[in-house]
């Protein structure tokens, strides 16, 4: 998994969505975190290049990129 969201840290601000050059980051709407936010998720892990632009844009450091 290249893209991982810290579920309880994410505020769903959507900055990561605009930063992703592949357009594969979205806000999931199935469950709220402990703070009441819907969180970011990668919709296609295979298409993720690991560029980390999403993580760089995240003001809450809620996104981790790795193998």
Predicted model as a PDB file, atoms N, CA, C, CB and O in Angstrom, pLDDT in the B-factor column:
MODEL        1                                                                  
ATOM      1  N   UNK A   1       0.831  -1.176   0.000  1.00 68.00           N  
ATOM      2  CA  UNK A   1       0.000   0.000   0.000  1.00 68.00           C  
ATOM      3  C   UNK A   1       0.884   1.251   0.000  1.00 68.00           C  
ATOM      4  CB  UNK A   1      -0.950  -0.008   1.211  1.00 68.00           C  
ATOM      5  O   UNK A   1       1.727   1.426   0.880  1.00 68.00           O  
ATOM      6  N   UNK A   2       0.685   2.095  -0.971  1.00 91.00           N  
ATOM      7  CA  UNK A   2       1.488   3.305  -1.052  1.00 91.00           C  
ATOM      8  C   UNK A   2       0.878   4.460  -0.274  1.00 91.00           C  
ATOM      9  CB  UNK A   2       1.669   3.703  -2.490  1.00 91.00           C  
ATOM     10  O   UNK A   2       1.602   5.234   0.353  1.00 91.00           O  
ATOM     11  N   UNK A   3      -0.435   4.587  -0.304  1.00 95.00           N  
ATOM     12  CA  UNK A   3      -1.157   5.702   0.315  1.00 95.00           C  
ATOM     13  C   UNK A   3      -1.868   5.210   1.564  1.00 95.00           C  
ATOM     14  CB  UNK A   3      -2.173   6.332  -0.679  1.00 95.00           C  
ATOM     15  O   UNK A   3      -2.638   4.251   1.510  1.00 95.00           O  
ATOM     16  N   UNK A   4      -1.613   5.864   2.686  1.00 96.00           N  
ATOM     17  CA  UNK A   4      -2.294   5.490   3.922  1.00 96.00           C  
ATOM     18  C   UNK A   4      -2.717   6.764   4.647  1.00 96.00           C  
ATOM     19  CB  UNK A   4      -1.376   4.606   4.831  1.00 96.00           C  
ATOM     20  O   UNK A   4      -1.921   7.686   4.826  1.00 96.00           O  
ATOM     21  N   UNK A   5      -3.976   6.800   5.058  1.00 96.00           N  
ATOM     22  CA  UNK A   5      -4.503   7.945   5.793  1.00 96.00           C  
ATOM     23  C   UNK A   5      -4.573   7.621   7.275  1.00 96.00           C  
ATOM     24  CB  UNK A   5      -5.892   8.346   5.262  1.00 96.00           C  
ATOM     25  O   UNK A   5      -5.038   6.548   7.661  1.00 96.00           O  
ATOM     26  N   UNK A   6      -4.112   8.547   8.104  1.00 97.00           N  
ATOM     27  CA  UNK A   6      -4.329   8.434   9.544  1.00 97.00           C  
ATOM     28  C   UNK A   6      -5.788   8.828   9.751  1.00 97.00           C  
ATOM     29  CB  UNK A   6      -3.319   9.355  10.394  1.00 97.00           C  
ATOM     30  O   UNK A   6      -6.125  10.012   9.760  1.00 97.00           O  
ATOM     31  N   UNK A   7      -6.641   7.837   9.916  1.00 97.00           N  
ATOM     32  CA  UNK A   7      -8.091   8.014   9.926  1.00 97.00           C  
ATOM     33  C   UNK A   7      -8.549   9.084  10.915  1.00 97.00           C  
ATOM     34  CB  UNK A   7      -8.762   6.703  10.253  1.00 97.00           C  
ATOM     35  O   UNK A   7      -9.398   9.908  10.575  1.00 97.00           O  
ATOM     36  N   UNK A   8      -8.014   9.088  12.111  1.00 97.00           N  
ATOM     37  CA  UNK A   8      -8.484  10.023  13.126  1.00 97.00           C  
ATOM     38  C   UNK A   8      -7.834  11.401  13.041  1.00 97.00           C  
ATOM     39  CB  UNK A   8      -8.243   9.447  14.480  1.00 97.00           C  
ATOM     40  O   UNK A   8      -8.295  12.337  13.694  1.00 97.00           O  
ATOM     41  N   UNK A   9      -6.784  11.540  12.259  1.00 97.00           N  
ATOM     42  CA  UNK A   9      -6.121  12.834  12.104  1.00 97.00           C  
ATOM     43  C   UNK A   9      -6.687  13.635  10.930  1.00 97.00           C  
ATOM     44  CB  UNK A   9      -4.624  12.631  11.912  1.00 97.00           C  
ATOM     45  O   UNK A   9      -6.681  14.866  10.961  1.00 97.00           O  
ATOM     46  N   UNK A  10      -7.170  12.955   9.910  1.00 98.00           N  
ATOM     47  CA  UNK A  10      -7.671  13.597   8.698  1.00 98.00           C  
ATOM     48  C   UNK A  10      -8.924  14.418   8.986  1.00 98.00           C  
ATOM     49  CB  UNK A  10      -7.967  12.548   7.625  1.00 98.00           C  
ATOM     50  O   UNK A  10      -9.825  13.967   9.694  1.00 98.00           O  
ATOM     51  N   UNK A  11      -8.972  15.638   8.424  1.00 97.00           N  
ATOM     52  CA  UNK A  11     -10.134  16.512   8.574  1.00 97.00           C  
ATOM     53  C   UNK A  11     -10.947  16.611   7.290  1.00 97.00           C  
ATOM     54  CB  UNK A  11      -9.693  17.894   9.006  1.00 97.00           C  
ATOM     55  O   UNK A  11     -11.922  17.360   7.234  1.00 97.00           O  
ATOM     56  N   UNK A  12     -10.563  15.874   6.272  1.00 97.00           N  
ATOM     57  CA  UNK A  12     -11.314  15.886   5.022  1.00 97.00           C  
ATOM     58  C   UNK A  12     -11.287  17.218   4.310  1.00 97.00           C  
ATOM     59  CB  UNK A  12     -12.720  15.502   5.281  1.00 97.00           C  
ATOM     60  O   UNK A  12     -12.272  17.595   3.675  1.00 97.00           O  
ATOM     61  N   UNK A  13     -10.192  17.938   4.399  1.00 97.00           N  
ATOM     62  CA  UNK A  13     -10.109  19.287   3.828  1.00 97.00           C  
ATOM     63  C   UNK A  13     -10.032  19.291   2.299  1.00 97.00           C  
ATOM     64  CB  UNK A  13      -8.903  20.004   4.391  1.00 97.00           C  
ATOM     65  O   UNK A  13     -10.279  20.321   1.672  1.00 97.00           O  
ATOM     66  N   UNK A  14      -9.696  18.158   1.698  1.00 97.00           N  
ATOM     67  CA  UNK A  14      -9.642  17.974   0.236  1.00 97.00           C  
ATOM     68  C   UNK A  14      -8.421  18.567  -0.455  1.00 97.00           C  
ATOM     69  CB  UNK A  14     -10.851  18.568  -0.372  1.00 97.00           C  
ATOM     70  O   UNK A  14      -8.349  18.533  -1.683  1.00 97.00           O  
ATOM     71  N   UNK A  15      -7.466  19.104   0.281  1.00 98.00           N  
ATOM     72  CA  UNK A  15      -6.261  19.633  -0.367  1.00 98.00           C  
ATOM     73  C   UNK A  15      -5.490  18.532  -1.089  1.00 98.00           C  
ATOM     74  CB  UNK A  15      -5.355  20.313   0.667  1.00 98.00           C  
ATOM     75  O   UNK A  15      -4.881  18.778  -2.130  1.00 98.00           O  
ATOM     76  N   UNK A  16      -5.516  17.337  -0.548  1.00 98.00           N  
ATOM     77  CA  UNK A  16      -4.827  16.209  -1.165  1.00 98.00           C  
ATOM     78  C   UNK A  16      -5.443  15.848  -2.519  1.00 98.00           C  
ATOM     79  CB  UNK A  16      -4.862  15.000  -0.235  1.00 98.00           C  
ATOM     80  O   UNK A  16      -4.747  15.408  -3.433  1.00 98.00           O  
ATOM     81  N   UNK A  17      -6.747  16.039  -2.627  1.00 97.00           N  
ATOM     82  CA  UNK A  17      -7.436  15.724  -3.882  1.00 97.00           C  
ATOM     83  C   UNK A  17      -6.923  16.607  -5.003  1.00 97.00           C  
ATOM     84  CB  UNK A  17      -8.956  15.893  -3.727  1.00 97.00           C  
ATOM     85  O   UNK A  17      -6.635  16.122  -6.098  1.00 97.00           O  
ATOM     86  N   UNK A  18      -6.807  17.893  -4.740  1.00 97.00           N  
ATOM     87  CA  UNK A  18      -6.340  18.816  -5.770  1.00 97.00           C  
ATOM     88  C   UNK A  18      -4.857  18.632  -6.073  1.00 97.00           C  
ATOM     89  CB  UNK A  18      -6.602  20.249  -5.344  1.00 97.00           C  
ATOM     90  O   UNK A  18      -4.400  18.992  -7.157  1.00 97.00           O  
ATOM     91  N   UNK A  19      -4.106  18.080  -5.136  1.00 97.00           N  
ATOM     92  CA  UNK A  19      -2.671  17.890  -5.337  1.00 97.00           C  
ATOM     93  C   UNK A  19      -2.328  16.637  -6.135  1.00 97.00           C  
ATOM     94  CB  UNK A  19      -1.982  17.832  -4.010  1.00 97.00           C  
ATOM     95  O   UNK A  19      -1.253  16.562  -6.730  1.00 97.00           O  
ATOM     96  N   UNK A  20      -3.215  15.664  -6.156  1.00 97.00           N  
ATOM     97  CA  UNK A  20      -2.914  14.378  -6.801  1.00 97.00           C  
ATOM     98  C   UNK A  20      -2.925  14.500  -8.328  1.00 97.00           C  
ATOM     99  CB  UNK A  20      -3.929  13.310  -6.354  1.00 97.00           C  
ATOM    100  O   UNK A  20      -3.964  14.807  -8.913  1.00 97.00           O  
ATOM    101  N   UNK A  21      -1.778  14.261  -8.979  1.00 97.00           N  
ATOM    102  CA  UNK A  21      -1.728  14.369 -10.440  1.00 97.00           C  
ATOM    103  C   UNK A  21      -2.484  13.249 -11.150  1.00 97.00           C  
ATOM    104  CB  UNK A  21      -0.293  14.370 -10.900  1.00 97.00           C  
ATOM    105  O   UNK A  21      -2.840  13.395 -12.319  1.00 97.00           O  
ATOM    106  N   UNK A  22      -2.732  12.150 -10.472  1.00 97.00           N  
ATOM    107  CA  UNK A  22      -3.452  11.016 -11.059  1.00 97.00           C  
ATOM    108  C   UNK A  22      -4.963  11.098 -10.836  1.00 97.00           C  
ATOM    109  CB  UNK A  22      -2.925   9.717 -10.479  1.00 97.00           C  
ATOM    110  O   UNK A  22      -5.722  10.363 -11.469  1.00 97.00           O  
ATOM    111  N   UNK A  23      -5.399  11.975  -9.952  1.00 97.00           N  
ATOM    112  CA  UNK A  23      -6.825  12.107  -9.670  1.00 97.00           C  
ATOM    113  C   UNK A  23      -7.428  10.902  -8.972  1.00 97.00           C  
ATOM    114  CB  UNK A  23      -7.561  12.353 -10.935  1.00 97.00           C  
ATOM    115  O   UNK A  23      -8.586  10.556  -9.203  1.00 97.00           O  
ATOM    116  N   UNK A  24      -6.636  10.260  -8.114  1.00 97.00           N  
ATOM    117  CA  UNK A  24      -7.091   9.029  -7.462  1.00 97.00           C  
ATOM    118  C   UNK A  24      -7.305   9.179  -5.956  1.00 97.00           C  
ATOM    119  CB  UNK A  24      -6.096   7.931  -7.714  1.00 97.00           C  
ATOM    120  O   UNK A  24      -7.413   8.182  -5.242  1.00 97.00           O  
ATOM    121  N   UNK A  25      -7.366  10.411  -5.477  1.00 98.00           N  
ATOM    122  CA  UNK A  25      -7.650  10.652  -4.065  1.00 98.00           C  
ATOM    123  C   UNK A  25      -9.060  11.240  -3.976  1.00 98.00           C  
ATOM    124  CB  UNK A  25      -6.578  11.617  -3.412  1.00 98.00           C  
ATOM    125  O   UNK A  25      -9.427  12.126  -4.747  1.00 98.00           O  
ATOM    126  N   UNK A  26      -9.835  10.734  -3.028  1.00 98.00           N  
ATOM    127  CA  UNK A  26     -11.211  11.185  -2.849  1.00 98.00           C  
ATOM    128  C   UNK A  26     -11.552  11.174  -1.368  1.00 98.00           C  
ATOM    129  CB  UNK A  26     -12.198  10.296  -3.646  1.00 98.00           C  
ATOM    130  O   UNK A  26     -10.847  10.572  -0.558  1.00 98.00           O  
ATOM    131  N   UNK A  27     -12.637  11.844  -1.029  1.00 98.00           N  
ATOM    132  CA  UNK A  27     -13.145  11.800   0.337  1.00 98.00           C  
ATOM    133  C   UNK A  27     -14.191  10.692   0.405  1.00 98.00           C  
ATOM    134  CB  UNK A  27     -13.748  13.187   0.775  1.00 98.00           C  
ATOM    135  O   UNK A  27     -15.196  10.719  -0.304  1.00 98.00           O  
ATOM    136  N   UNK A  28     -13.932   9.723   1.272  1.00 97.00           N  
ATOM    137  CA  UNK A  28     -14.895   8.623   1.425  1.00 97.00           C  
ATOM    138  C   UNK A  28     -16.072   9.131   2.249  1.00 97.00           C  
ATOM    139  CB  UNK A  28     -14.232   7.365   2.107  1.00 97.00           C  
ATOM    140  O   UNK A  28     -15.914  10.012   3.095  1.00 97.00           O  
ATOM    141  N   UNK A  29     -17.234   8.579   2.000  1.00 97.00           N  
ATOM    142  CA  UNK A  29     -18.439   9.046   2.694  1.00 97.00           C  
ATOM    143  C   UNK A  29     -19.161   7.920   3.439  1.00 97.00           C  
ATOM    144  CB  UNK A  29     -19.390   9.688   1.698  1.00 97.00           C  
ATOM    145  O   UNK A  29     -20.355   8.019   3.723  1.00 97.00           O  
ATOM    146  N   UNK A  30     -18.428   6.855   3.751  1.00 96.00           N  
ATOM    147  CA  UNK A  30     -19.053   5.732   4.447  1.00 96.00           C  
ATOM    148  C   UNK A  30     -19.009   5.828   5.964  1.00 96.00           C  
ATOM    149  CB  UNK A  30     -18.399   4.473   4.029  1.00 96.00           C  
ATOM    150  O   UNK A  30     -19.923   5.356   6.641  1.00 96.00           O  
ATOM    151  N   UNK A  31     -17.965   6.429   6.501  1.00 96.00           N  
ATOM    152  CA  UNK A  31     -17.904   6.518   7.961  1.00 96.00           C  
ATOM    153  C   UNK A  31     -17.120   7.748   8.398  1.00 96.00           C  
ATOM    154  CB  UNK A  31     -17.268   5.253   8.551  1.00 96.00           C  
ATOM    155  O   UNK A  31     -16.176   8.182   7.737  1.00 96.00           O  
ATOM    156  N   UNK A  32     -17.538   8.286   9.515  1.00 98.00           N  
ATOM    157  CA  UNK A  32     -16.906   9.459  10.104  1.00 98.00           C  
ATOM    158  C   UNK A  32     -15.820   9.027  11.077  1.00 98.00           C  
ATOM    159  CB  UNK A  32     -17.947  10.344  10.813  1.00 98.00           C  
ATOM    160  O   UNK A  32     -15.931   7.981  11.717  1.00 98.00           O  
ATOM    161  N   UNK A  33     -14.764   9.838  11.189  1.00 97.00           N  
ATOM    162  CA  UNK A  33     -13.746   9.540  12.192  1.00 97.00           C  
ATOM    163  C   UNK A  33     -14.203  10.069  13.554  1.00 97.00           C  
ATOM    164  CB  UNK A  33     -12.375  10.159  11.791  1.00 97.00           C  
ATOM    165  O   UNK A  33     -15.307  10.600  13.669  1.00 97.00           O  
ATOM    166  N   UNK A  34     -13.382   9.932  14.564  1.00 96.00           N  
ATOM    167  CA  UNK A  34     -13.787  10.306  15.932  1.00 96.00           C  
ATOM    168  C   UNK A  34     -14.070  11.804  16.080  1.00 96.00           C  
ATOM    169  CB  UNK A  34     -12.703   9.900  16.921  1.00 96.00           C  
ATOM    170  O   UNK A  34     -14.732  12.228  17.027  1.00 96.00           O  
ATOM    171  N   UNK A  35     -13.562  12.595  15.137  1.00 96.00           N  
ATOM    172  CA  UNK A  35     -13.786  14.037  15.178  1.00 96.00           C  
ATOM    173  C   UNK A  35     -14.963  14.477  14.303  1.00 96.00           C  
ATOM    174  CB  UNK A  35     -12.530  14.761  14.742  1.00 96.00           C  
ATOM    175  O   UNK A  35     -15.266  15.667  14.213  1.00 96.00           O  
ATOM    176  N   UNK A  36     -15.617  13.515  13.666  1.00 97.00           N  
ATOM    177  CA  UNK A  36     -16.787  13.816  12.867  1.00 97.00           C  
ATOM    178  C   UNK A  36     -16.520  14.174  11.420  1.00 97.00           C  
ATOM    179  CB  UNK A  36     -17.509  14.904  13.486  1.00 97.00           C  
ATOM    180  O   UNK A  36     -17.359  14.804  10.776  1.00 97.00           O  
ATOM    181  N   UNK A  37     -15.352  13.781  10.888  1.00 98.00           N  
ATOM    182  CA  UNK A  37     -14.995  14.093   9.515  1.00 98.00           C  
ATOM    183  C   UNK A  37     -14.995  12.845   8.640  1.00 98.00           C  
ATOM    184  CB  UNK A  37     -13.635  14.763   9.468  1.00 98.00           C  
ATOM    185  O   UNK A  37     -14.636  11.757   9.091  1.00 98.00           O  
ATOM    186  N   UNK A  38     -15.399  13.013   7.394  1.00 98.00           N  
ATOM    187  CA  UNK A  38     -15.158  11.992   6.385  1.00 98.00           C  
ATOM    188  C   UNK A  38     -13.710  12.174   5.942  1.00 98.00           C  
ATOM    189  CB  UNK A  38     -16.174  12.104   5.164  1.00 98.00           C  
ATOM    190  O   UNK A  38     -13.232  13.305   5.853  1.00 98.00           O  
ATOM    191  N   UNK A  39     -13.023  11.110   5.670  1.00 98.00           N  
ATOM    192  CA  UNK A  39     -11.582  11.170   5.444  1.00 98.00           C  
ATOM    193  C   UNK A  39     -11.173  10.871   4.000  1.00 98.00           C  
ATOM    194  CB  UNK A  39     -10.894  10.208   6.361  1.00 98.00           C  
ATOM    195  O   UNK A  39     -11.946  10.330   3.210  1.00 98.00           O  
ATOM    196  N   UNK A  40      -9.943  11.239   3.690  1.00 98.00           N  
ATOM    197  CA  UNK A  40      -9.393  10.999   2.365  1.00 98.00           C  
ATOM    198  C   UNK A  40      -9.010   9.534   2.204  1.00 98.00           C  
ATOM    199  CB  UNK A  40      -8.178  11.898   2.116  1.00 98.00           C  
ATOM    200  O   UNK A  40      -8.639   8.858   3.163  1.00 98.00           O  
ATOM    201  N   UNK A  41      -9.110   9.064   0.967  1.00 97.00           N  
ATOM    202  CA  UNK A  41      -8.677   7.710   0.650  1.00 97.00           C  
ATOM    203  C   UNK A  41      -8.159   7.684  -0.778  1.00 97.00           C  
ATOM    204  CB  UNK A  41      -9.834   6.689   0.839  1.00 97.00           C  
ATOM    205  O   UNK A  41      -8.518   8.529  -1.598  1.00 97.00           O  
ATOM    206  N   UNK A  42      -7.322   6.717  -1.061  1.00 97.00           N  
ATOM    207  CA  UNK A  42      -6.842   6.485  -2.421  1.00 97.00           C  
ATOM    208  C   UNK A  42      -7.809   5.510  -3.080  1.00 97.00           C  
ATOM    209  CB  UNK A  42      -5.363   5.931  -2.433  1.00 97.00           C  
ATOM    210  O   UNK A  42      -8.070   4.429  -2.551  1.00 97.00           O  
ATOM    211  N   UNK A  43      -8.330   5.891  -4.223  1.00 97.00           N  
ATOM    212  CA  UNK A  43      -9.317   5.047  -4.895  1.00 97.00           C  
ATOM    213  C   UNK A  43      -8.688   3.986  -5.779  1.00 97.00           C  
ATOM    214  CB  UNK A  43     -10.237   5.896  -5.717  1.00 97.00           C  
ATOM    215  O   UNK A  43      -9.379   3.077  -6.240  1.00 97.00           O  
ATOM    216  N   UNK A  44      -7.371   4.089  -6.026  1.00 96.00           N  
ATOM    217  CA  UNK A  44      -6.685   3.112  -6.870  1.00 96.00           C  
ATOM    218  C   UNK A  44      -5.219   3.018  -6.454  1.00 96.00           C  
ATOM    219  CB  UNK A  44      -6.804   3.495  -8.370  1.00 96.00           C  
ATOM    220  O   UNK A  44      -4.369   3.720  -7.000  1.00 96.00           O  
ATOM    221  N   UNK A  45      -4.927   2.154  -5.493  1.00 95.00           N  
ATOM    222  CA  UNK A  45      -3.550   2.007  -4.989  1.00 95.00           C  
ATOM    223  C   UNK A  45      -2.572   1.618  -6.100  1.00 95.00           C  
ATOM    224  CB  UNK A  45      -3.507   0.956  -3.874  1.00 95.00           C  
ATOM    225  O   UNK A  45      -1.412   2.030  -6.068  1.00 95.00           O  
ATOM    226  N   UNK A  46      -3.021   0.836  -7.075  1.00 95.00           N  
ATOM    227  CA  UNK A  46      -2.134   0.403  -8.155  1.00 95.00           C  
ATOM    228  C   UNK A  46      -1.695   1.565  -9.040  1.00 95.00           C  
ATOM    229  CB  UNK A  46      -2.821  -0.651  -9.002  1.00 95.00           C  
ATOM    230  O   UNK A  46      -0.598   1.539  -9.598  1.00 95.00           O  
ATOM    231  N   UNK A  47      -2.534   2.571  -9.170  1.00 95.00           N  
ATOM    232  CA  UNK A  47      -2.208   3.729 -10.003  1.00 95.00           C  
ATOM    233  C   UNK A  47      -1.349   4.757  -9.266  1.00 95.00           C  
ATOM    234  CB  UNK A  47      -3.483   4.388 -10.491  1.00 95.00           C  
ATOM    235  O   UNK A  47      -0.764   5.642  -9.891  1.00 95.00           O  
ATOM    236  N   UNK A  48      -1.274   4.642  -7.955  1.00 95.00           N  
ATOM    237  CA  UNK A  48      -0.485   5.591  -7.158  1.00 95.00           C  
ATOM    238  C   UNK A  48       0.996   5.425  -7.467  1.00 95.00           C  
ATOM    239  CB  UNK A  48      -0.744   5.388  -5.642  1.00 95.00           C  
ATOM    240  O   UNK A  48       1.536   4.320  -7.414  1.00 95.00           O  
ATOM    241  N   UNK A  49       1.647   6.546  -7.794  1.00 94.00           N  
ATOM    242  CA  UNK A  49       3.074   6.513  -8.123  1.00 94.00           C  
ATOM    243  C   UNK A  49       3.955   6.769  -6.900  1.00 94.00           C  
ATOM    244  CB  UNK A  49       3.383   7.541  -9.201  1.00 94.00           C  
ATOM    245  O   UNK A  49       5.175   6.620  -6.969  1.00 94.00           O  
ATOM    246  N   UNK A  50       3.339   7.151  -5.788  1.00 94.00           N  
ATOM    247  CA  UNK A  50       4.110   7.440  -4.582  1.00 94.00           C  
ATOM    248  C   UNK A  50       4.800   8.789  -4.632  1.00 94.00           C  
ATOM    249  CB  UNK A  50       5.130   6.367  -4.359  1.00 94.00           C  
ATOM    250  O   UNK A  50       5.808   8.990  -3.955  1.00 94.00           O  
ATOM    251  N   UNK A  51       4.278   9.715  -5.421  1.00 95.00           N  
ATOM    252  CA  UNK A  51       4.916  11.031  -5.584  1.00 95.00           C  
ATOM    253  C   UNK A  51       4.863  11.872  -4.310  1.00 95.00           C  
ATOM    254  CB  UNK A  51       4.250  11.792  -6.717  1.00 95.00           C  
ATOM    255  O   UNK A  51       5.682  12.774  -4.135  1.00 95.00           O  
ATOM    256  N   UNK A  52       3.917  11.590  -3.425  1.00 96.00           N  
ATOM    257  CA  UNK A  52       3.755  12.237  -2.121  1.00 96.00           C  
ATOM    258  C   UNK A  52       3.296  13.693  -2.193  1.00 96.00           C  
ATOM    259  CB  UNK A  52       5.044  12.173  -1.376  1.00 96.00           C  
ATOM    260  O   UNK A  52       3.419  14.419  -1.206  1.00 96.00           O  
ATOM    261  N   UNK A  53       2.777  14.130  -3.323  1.00 97.00           N  
ATOM    262  CA  UNK A  53       2.238  15.489  -3.397  1.00 97.00           C  
ATOM    263  C   UNK A  53       1.043  15.643  -2.457  1.00 97.00           C  
ATOM    264  CB  UNK A  53       1.827  15.831  -4.844  1.00 97.00           C  
ATOM    265  O   UNK A  53       0.848  16.701  -1.857  1.00 97.00           O  
ATOM    266  N   UNK A  54       0.257  14.594  -2.336  1.00 97.00           N  
ATOM    267  CA  UNK A  54      -0.894  14.629  -1.427  1.00 97.00           C  
ATOM    268  C   UNK A  54      -0.433  14.810   0.018  1.00 97.00           C  
ATOM    269  CB  UNK A  54      -1.730  13.337  -1.561  1.00 97.00           C  
ATOM    270  O   UNK A  54      -1.001  15.606   0.766  1.00 97.00           O  
ATOM    271  N   UNK A  55       0.582  14.077   0.393  1.00 97.00           N  
ATOM    272  CA  UNK A  55       1.103  14.153   1.763  1.00 97.00           C  
ATOM    273  C   UNK A  55       1.737  15.517   2.035  1.00 97.00           C  
ATOM    274  CB  UNK A  55       2.132  13.036   2.008  1.00 97.00           C  
ATOM    275  O   UNK A  55       1.632  16.045   3.142  1.00 97.00           O  
ATOM    276  N   UNK A  56       2.387  16.075   1.036  1.00 97.00           N  
ATOM    277  CA  UNK A  56       3.009  17.389   1.177  1.00 97.00           C  
ATOM    278  C   UNK A  56       1.961  18.473   1.395  1.00 97.00           C  
ATOM    279  CB  UNK A  56       3.853  17.715  -0.056  1.00 97.00           C  
ATOM    280  O   UNK A  56       2.194  19.416   2.152  1.00 97.00           O  
ATOM    281  N   UNK A  57       0.814  18.351   0.742  1.00 97.00           N  
ATOM    282  CA  UNK A  57      -0.256  19.343   0.856  1.00 97.00           C  
ATOM    283  C   UNK A  57      -1.055  19.215   2.140  1.00 97.00           C  
ATOM    284  CB  UNK A  57      -1.183  19.229  -0.316  1.00 97.00           C  
ATOM    285  O   UNK A  57      -1.712  20.173   2.548  1.00 97.00           O  
ATOM    286  N   UNK A  58      -1.019  18.072   2.778  1.00 98.00           N  
ATOM    287  CA  UNK A  58      -1.848  17.825   3.958  1.00 98.00           C  
ATOM    288  C   UNK A  58      -1.400  18.681   5.147  1.00 98.00           C  
ATOM    289  CB  UNK A  58      -1.801  16.339   4.335  1.00 98.00           C  
ATOM    290  O   UNK A  58      -0.288  18.506   5.646  1.00 98.00           O  
ATOM    291  N   UNK A  59      -2.259  19.611   5.608  1.00 97.00           N  
ATOM    292  CA  UNK A  59      -1.865  20.476   6.716  1.00 97.00           C  
ATOM    293  C   UNK A  59      -1.819  19.760   8.069  1.00 97.00           C  
ATOM    294  CB  UNK A  59      -2.812  21.636   6.802  1.00 97.00           C  
ATOM    295  O   UNK A  59      -1.257  20.276   9.036  1.00 97.00           O  
ATOM    296  N   UNK A  60      -2.414  18.569   8.124  1.00 96.00           N  
ATOM    297  CA  UNK A  60      -2.464  17.815   9.379  1.00 96.00           C  
ATOM    298  C   UNK A  60      -1.532  16.611   9.401  1.00 96.00           C  
ATOM    299  CB  UNK A  60      -3.868  17.355   9.635  1.00 96.00           C  
ATOM    300  O   UNK A  60      -1.555  15.822  10.346  1.00 96.00           O  
ATOM    301  N   UNK A  61      -0.716  16.468   8.368  1.00 97.00           N  
ATOM    302  CA  UNK A  61       0.220  15.331   8.265  1.00 97.00           C  
ATOM    303  C   UNK A  61      -0.511  14.003   8.459  1.00 97.00           C  
ATOM    304  CB  UNK A  61       1.355  15.465   9.308  1.00 97.00           C  
ATOM    305  O   UNK A  61      -0.033  13.116   9.166  1.00 97.00           O  
ATOM    306  N   UNK A  62      -1.675  13.881   7.823  1.00 98.00           N  
ATOM    307  CA  UNK A  62      -2.506  12.697   7.992  1.00 98.00           C  
ATOM    308  C   UNK A  62      -2.279  11.644   6.909  1.00 98.00           C  
ATOM    309  CB  UNK A  62      -3.952  13.097   8.007  1.00 98.00           C  
ATOM    310  O   UNK A  62      -2.870  10.565   6.958  1.00 98.00           O  
ATOM    311  N   UNK A  63      -1.422  11.953   5.929  1.00 98.00           N  
ATOM    312  CA  UNK A  63      -1.180  11.016   4.833  1.00 98.00           C  
ATOM    313  C   UNK A  63       0.261  10.529   4.873  1.00 98.00           C  
ATOM    314  CB  UNK A  63      -1.490  11.672   3.470  1.00 98.00           C  
ATOM    315  O   UNK A  63       1.199  11.314   5.017  1.00 98.00           O  
ATOM    316  N   UNK A  64       0.412   9.220   4.743  1.00 96.00           N  
ATOM    317  CA  UNK A  64       1.735   8.602   4.713  1.00 96.00           C  
ATOM    318  C   UNK A  64       1.878   7.847   3.392  1.00 96.00           C  
ATOM    319  CB  UNK A  64       1.946   7.643   5.941  1.00 96.00           C  
ATOM    320  O   UNK A  64       0.970   7.133   2.966  1.00 96.00           O  
ATOM    321  N   UNK A  65       3.016   8.018   2.766  1.00 96.00           N  
ATOM    322  CA  UNK A  65       3.302   7.324   1.513  1.00 96.00           C  
ATOM    323  C   UNK A  65       4.433   6.341   1.777  1.00 96.00           C  
ATOM    324  CB  UNK A  65       3.678   8.332   0.365  1.00 96.00           C  
ATOM    325  O   UNK A  65       5.459   6.700   2.356  1.00 96.00           O  
ATOM    326  N   UNK A  66       4.238   5.098   1.348  1.00 89.00           N  
ATOM    327  CA  UNK A  66       5.254   4.077   1.540  1.00 89.00           C  
ATOM    328  C   UNK A  66       4.880   2.833   0.796  1.00 89.00           C  
ATOM    329  CB  UNK A  66       5.451   3.771   3.010  1.00 89.00           C  
ATOM    330  O   UNK A  66       3.862   2.804   0.105  1.00 89.00           O  
ATOM    331  N   UNK A  67       5.680   1.802   0.919  1.00 73.00           N  
ATOM    332  CA  UNK A  67       5.416   0.549   0.198  1.00 73.00           C  
ATOM    333  C   UNK A  67       4.451  -0.306   0.926  1.00 73.00           C  
ATOM    334  CB  UNK A  67       6.677  -0.219  -0.033  1.00 73.00           C  
ATOM    335  O   UNK A  67       4.117  -1.395   0.460  1.00 73.00           O  
TER     336      UNK A  67                                                      
ENDMDL                                                                          
END                                                                             
